[in-house]
């Protein structure tokens, strides 16, 4: 058990609900349109989870070998930082996880498109390749994009647009305007989680030479940016529900807005790293529940 705990910690399982939010939302809309496939859903979840775990392991490795994870950093201690896992062991785990991602991705593409949609299959193979690249190069390599204030862009694209629209496409095999607004909203909330993390780590990241958007903006403007992300996402979801109203159940996600409103009050009053760290779980879980309730609200009869 002592050998398993460091690996479970490095995988950061608490990040998984946020990562699968787009898959759940896109799948619910596909179900509403009569094109749901249980096997596609399961494989999409497995692929997304394996990509998230890959990203977490790569993040631990990249920040660990660069020295960004040090005693100044707040939050759960990383595996390489603590010495529980060596860089060599982490690198081997990353290679194994890439193999898992390749297998689940190829199975997903085959089940979703078969042999009759070669172009779609090739498109998703390319998207899968970009996803692996994004997972690895957030902190790894000589010029990781996470160290150049580009993390927000990648999170918005992969956790919002690609996750939601891509999962919907796996079932429907075409682009549909119905998922665009929810995908944007989910992307904004996902970026809000990253921004919270970056506001928490402003001091340690600055000392380690890691440049994030929060550092570029400064703490006060980063707070305003955070408000824009969260409030913008909530407004978009409400607008979507009005534009695509079917029945009152479409608004059950409103319950997920309550912890976000309380969260914004706490962020406004936040002064130190602990204040931001305590809010990470709130936004991540709220995003998961809002995405799930938004989707389920359209398939309840």
Backbone torsions as a table, in degrees:
resi	resn	phi	psi	omega
1	UNK	NA	-37.5	-180.0
2	UNK	-62.8	-27.9	178.4
3	UNK	-80.2	-26.6	-178.2
4	UNK	-79.5	-38.0	-175.4
5	UNK	-54.6	-46.0	179.1
6	UNK	-61.2	-35.2	179.6
7	UNK	-70.8	-40.9	176.8
8	UNK	-62.7	-38.9	177.8
9	UNK	-65.5	-42.1	-179.7
10	UNK	-66.2	-32.3	179.3
11	UNK	-72.3	-19.4	176.6
12	UNK	50.6	63.8	-175.7
13	UNK	-59.6	-22.8	-179.8
14	UNK	-67.4	-14.5	178.4
15	UNK	-85.0	-10.5	-173.3
16	UNK	-67.0	-41.0	179.2
17	UNK	-55.4	-42.2	179.0
18	UNK	-63.4	-40.8	-175.4
19	UNK	-66.5	-29.5	-177.9
20	UNK	-95.3	0.9	-177.6
21	UNK	-58.8	-44.2	-179.9
22	UNK	-66.1	-35.9	178.3
23	UNK	-63.7	-45.2	179.6
24	UNK	-63.0	-44.7	-177.9
25	UNK	-65.3	-48.5	179.3
26	UNK	-62.4	-37.2	-179.8
27	UNK	-68.6	-37.6	177.9
28	UNK	-63.6	-42.0	179.0
29	UNK	-67.6	-35.1	175.8
30	UNK	-65.3	-41.4	177.4
31	UNK	-60.7	-42.9	179.1
32	UNK	-58.7	-34.4	179.8
33	UNK	-91.1	10.6	173.0
34	UNK	76.3	25.7	-176.7
35	UNK	-129.9	39.5	-177.8
36	UNK	-87.5	143.9	177.5
37	UNK	-136.0	117.5	-175.2
38	UNK	-59.6	-41.3	-177.8
39	UNK	-66.8	-39.5	175.5
40	UNK	-61.7	-42.7	-179.8
41	UNK	-61.2	-47.5	-178.8
42	UNK	-63.6	-45.3	-179.1
43	UNK	-68.2	-35.1	176.9
44	UNK	-64.8	-40.7	177.0
45	UNK	-63.7	-45.7	-179.0
46	UNK	-63.3	-40.8	179.3
47	UNK	-64.6	-44.8	-179.6
48	UNK	-65.3	-42.6	178.6
49	UNK	-63.3	-42.9	179.8
50	UNK	-65.9	-34.7	176.0
51	UNK	-67.8	-39.8	178.7
52	UNK	-66.0	-42.3	177.3
53	UNK	-63.5	-40.7	176.8
54	UNK	-59.1	-45.5	179.1
55	UNK	-61.5	-41.6	-179.4
56	UNK	-66.6	-41.6	178.0
57	UNK	-65.7	-42.7	179.7
58	UNK	-65.4	-36.8	178.3
59	UNK	-64.8	-42.9	177.4
60	UNK	-61.3	-44.3	-179.5
61	UNK	-65.9	-49.7	-176.9
62	UNK	-61.3	-49.6	179.9
63	UNK	-69.2	-29.9	-179.4
64	UNK	-68.9	-48.8	-177.4
65	UNK	-74.0	-23.3	178.1
66	UNK	-84.8	-12.5	179.9
67	UNK	83.9	9.2	178.8
68	UNK	-67.9	-38.1	174.2
69	UNK	-79.7	106.4	-179.6
70	UNK	-141.2	-170.5	-175.3
71	UNK	-66.8	-17.9	179.8
72	UNK	-76.7	-24.0	-174.5
73	UNK	-72.6	134.7	177.0
74	UNK	-93.8	162.5	179.3
75	UNK	102.8	-179.4	-178.8
76	UNK	-58.0	136.0	-179.3
77	UNK	-69.0	134.1	-178.5
78	UNK	-76.9	160.2	-173.9
79	UNK	-66.0	-48.1	179.9
80	UNK	-69.6	-39.2	178.1
81	UNK	-56.6	-41.3	-177.6
82	UNK	-80.7	-16.4	-177.5
83	UNK	86.7	2.6	-179.6
84	UNK	-68.6	-29.6	178.3
85	UNK	-130.7	134.3	179.6
86	UNK	-82.1	157.4	176.3
87	UNK	-55.7	-37.8	179.2
88	UNK	-63.7	-43.0	178.2
89	UNK	-65.3	-39.1	179.8
90	UNK	-66.1	-39.6	179.5
91	UNK	-63.9	-38.8	177.2
92	UNK	-65.3	-39.9	178.3
93	UNK	-64.9	-37.5	177.8
94	UNK	-63.3	-43.7	178.9
95	UNK	-62.3	-42.5	178.9
96	UNK	-63.4	-40.8	-178.5
97	UNK	-67.4	-34.2	175.7
98	UNK	-61.1	-40.5	177.9
99	UNK	-62.0	-42.6	178.2
100	UNK	-60.9	-44.0	179.7
101	UNK	-61.0	-43.8	-179.7
102	UNK	-61.2	-45.0	-178.6
103	UNK	-64.4	-49.3	-178.3
104	UNK	-66.7	-36.6	178.7
105	UNK	-64.4	-46.3	-179.4
106	UNK	-65.1	-39.5	176.7
107	UNK	-63.9	-42.7	179.4
108	UNK	-61.1	-46.7	-179.3
109	UNK	-63.5	-40.1	-179.5
110	UNK	-65.9	-44.5	-179.3
111	UNK	-68.0	-37.9	-176.8
112	UNK	-74.0	-39.1	-172.0
113	UNK	-117.7	-22.0	-178.3
114	UNK	61.4	-150.1	-178.9
115	UNK	-96.5	-0.6	-174.5
116	UNK	-92.3	-8.4	-177.8
117	UNK	-131.3	68.6	-175.5
118	UNK	-60.8	-41.8	-177.8
119	UNK	-64.8	-41.4	177.3
120	UNK	-64.7	-40.7	179.4
121	UNK	-61.9	-43.8	179.0
122	UNK	-64.0	-39.2	178.4
123	UNK	-59.4	-45.0	-177.6
124	UNK	-75.5	-25.5	172.5
125	UNK	-65.1	-42.4	177.6
126	UNK	-64.2	-44.8	179.0
127	UNK	-62.1	-37.5	176.4
128	UNK	-63.4	-40.6	177.4
129	UNK	-62.8	-42.6	177.7
130	UNK	-64.6	-35.5	179.2
131	UNK	-64.2	-42.1	177.3
132	UNK	-64.5	-43.1	177.6
133	UNK	-57.8	-46.5	-178.9
134	UNK	-63.8	-39.5	-179.7
135	UNK	-63.9	-39.1	-176.0
136	UNK	-80.1	-38.3	-168.4
137	UNK	-95.3	12.7	173.6
138	UNK	-65.5	-43.4	178.1
139	UNK	-127.9	-12.9	-177.9
140	UNK	-89.0	159.3	177.3
141	UNK	93.6	177.7	-177.6
142	UNK	-77.1	-25.3	-178.7
143	UNK	-138.6	66.0	-178.1
144	UNK	-65.7	138.6	-176.2
145	UNK	-68.9	-23.3	177.1
146	UNK	-67.1	-19.4	178.7
147	UNK	-95.1	3.0	-178.8
148	UNK	-124.0	28.2	175.7
149	UNK	60.6	29.1	-179.7
150	UNK	-108.9	1.8	-178.3
151	UNK	-59.7	-38.1	-178.5
152	UNK	-60.9	-40.9	-179.3
153	UNK	-63.9	-47.3	-177.7
154	UNK	-66.2	-40.2	178.2
155	UNK	-63.3	-43.3	179.1
156	UNK	-60.4	-44.6	-177.6
157	UNK	-69.0	-49.1	-172.3
158	UNK	-82.2	-39.9	-178.6
159	UNK	-83.4	-23.3	-179.3
160	UNK	-103.5	-73.9	-173.5
161	UNK	-65.0	-57.0	-175.2
162	UNK	-65.7	-42.8	-178.2
163	UNK	-62.1	-48.8	-175.2
164	UNK	-78.2	-54.3	-178.4
165	UNK	-68.0	-39.9	-179.6
166	UNK	-63.3	-43.9	-179.8
167	UNK	-65.8	-39.4	177.3
168	UNK	-61.8	-41.0	-178.9
169	UNK	-64.2	-32.6	179.8
170	UNK	-59.0	-31.0	179.9
171	UNK	-91.5	-45.9	-170.1
172	UNK	-86.2	-29.6	-178.7
173	UNK	66.9	29.8	173.6
174	UNK	-161.3	158.9	175.7
175	UNK	-78.7	146.3	-177.6
176	UNK	-143.1	130.6	-178.1
177	UNK	-61.1	-21.6	-174.5
178	UNK	-62.3	-25.7	-176.2
179	UNK	-99.0	-2.1	-174.3
180	UNK	-67.9	-51.4	-178.7
181	UNK	-62.5	-47.7	177.2
182	UNK	-59.9	-36.6	179.5
183	UNK	-64.4	-41.5	178.6
184	UNK	-64.8	-44.8	-179.7
185	UNK	-61.2	-43.8	179.9
186	UNK	-65.9	-36.6	176.7
187	UNK	-62.9	-41.4	179.3
188	UNK	-63.6	-43.1	179.3
189	UNK	-66.6	-36.5	178.0
190	UNK	-65.9	-39.7	176.4
191	UNK	-64.9	-34.2	178.3
192	UNK	-61.1	-37.6	177.3
193	UNK	-63.6	-45.7	178.4
194	UNK	-63.1	-41.0	-179.4
195	UNK	-63.6	-38.2	175.2
196	UNK	-59.9	-46.7	178.9
197	UNK	-58.8	-41.8	-177.8
198	UNK	-72.6	-33.8	175.7
199	UNK	-67.0	-38.9	177.4
200	UNK	-59.9	-40.1	-172.3
201	UNK	-97.8	15.7	-176.3
202	UNK	-52.5	-48.1	-175.8
203	UNK	-68.9	-49.0	-177.9
204	UNK	-67.7	-37.7	178.6
205	UNK	-66.6	-39.6	178.8
206	UNK	-61.8	-45.4	179.9
207	UNK	-66.7	-28.2	-178.6
208	UNK	-89.7	-4.5	179.2
209	UNK	83.8	13.8	178.3
210	UNK	-90.6	119.9	-178.0
211	UNK	-98.9	118.3	176.1
212	UNK	-116.2	167.8	179.0
213	UNK	-63.2	-34.2	178.5
214	UNK	-61.8	-36.9	177.8
215	UNK	-68.5	-42.2	179.4
216	UNK	-63.6	-38.8	-177.8
217	UNK	-79.7	-32.4	-171.5
218	UNK	88.6	158.0	-171.4
219	UNK	-59.1	-45.4	-175.7
220	UNK	-68.0	-43.8	178.7
221	UNK	-71.8	-28.9	175.5
222	UNK	-65.7	-34.4	175.3
223	UNK	-63.8	-43.9	179.1
224	UNK	-63.6	-40.5	176.0
225	UNK	-59.7	-41.3	-179.9
226	UNK	-64.1	-43.2	177.7
227	UNK	-60.7	-41.8	-179.9
228	UNK	-63.3	-39.4	179.4
229	UNK	-63.7	-51.3	-174.9
230	UNK	-70.1	-48.8	-179.5
231	UNK	-66.0	-39.4	177.7
232	UNK	-60.2	-42.1	178.9
233	UNK	-64.0	-44.9	-179.3
234	UNK	-63.3	-41.9	178.8
235	UNK	-63.5	-42.0	179.4
236	UNK	-62.4	-40.7	-180.0
237	UNK	-65.4	-41.2	177.8
238	UNK	-64.3	-44.6	178.5
239	UNK	-59.9	-42.6	178.6
240	UNK	-59.9	-45.3	-177.7
241	UNK	-64.8	-31.6	177.1
242	UNK	-73.9	-44.6	-178.5
243	UNK	-66.0	-35.5	-176.4
244	UNK	-115.1	38.2	-177.8
245	UNK	-67.1	134.6	175.7
246	UNK	-123.7	-48.6	-179.3
247	UNK	-156.9	166.1	-176.7
248	UNK	-55.4	-28.8	179.7
249	UNK	-58.4	-21.4	-179.1
250	UNK	-61.0	-17.6	-175.8
251	UNK	-106.0	13.8	-177.6
252	UNK	-66.9	-18.3	178.8
253	UNK	-65.2	-15.8	-179.0
254	UNK	-52.5	-30.8	178.7
255	UNK	-58.0	-32.1	-180.0
256	UNK	-73.9	-13.8	179.1
257	UNK	-75.2	-27.1	-175.1
258	UNK	-59.6	-52.0	178.1
259	UNK	-64.4	-27.7	178.4
260	UNK	-70.0	-38.5	178.0
261	UNK	-65.1	-44.1	176.3
262	UNK	-61.8	-40.5	179.3
263	UNK	-58.6	-43.2	-178.6
264	UNK	-63.1	-36.8	176.8
265	UNK	-63.1	-39.9	-179.4
266	UNK	-71.2	-35.6	177.5
267	UNK	-66.5	-39.9	178.2
268	UNK	-58.8	-36.8	-178.4
269	UNK	-89.1	-7.5	-175.4
270	UNK	-63.6	137.1	-179.9
271	UNK	-125.4	-29.3	-178.1
272	UNK	-126.8	174.8	-174.5
273	UNK	-60.3	-37.2	179.8
274	UNK	-59.4	-36.9	-178.7
275	UNK	-63.4	-37.9	179.2
276	UNK	-76.3	-39.4	-176.8
277	UNK	-61.3	-38.2	-177.5
278	UNK	-68.1	-16.7	-176.7
279	UNK	-96.1	-7.4	-178.5
280	UNK	-60.1	-48.5	-178.9
281	UNK	-64.4	-35.8	-178.7
282	UNK	-59.8	-49.7	-177.6
283	UNK	-70.3	-41.5	-179.1
284	UNK	-61.8	-48.7	-178.9
285	UNK	-71.0	-35.1	177.1
286	UNK	-63.2	-40.9	177.8
287	UNK	-61.7	-44.2	179.0
288	UNK	-60.8	-46.7	-178.0
289	UNK	-69.0	-38.5	178.5
290	UNK	-64.5	-44.8	179.1
291	UNK	-62.2	-43.2	-179.4
292	UNK	-66.3	-45.9	-178.9
293	UNK	-68.5	-35.4	177.2
294	UNK	-62.1	-44.2	179.2
295	UNK	-68.1	-48.2	-178.3
296	UNK	-63.0	-31.6	180.0
297	UNK	-61.5	-17.9	179.5
298	UNK	-101.5	-3.4	179.7
299	UNK	-118.7	2.9	173.8
300	UNK	-81.7	132.8	179.8
301	UNK	-116.0	NA	NA
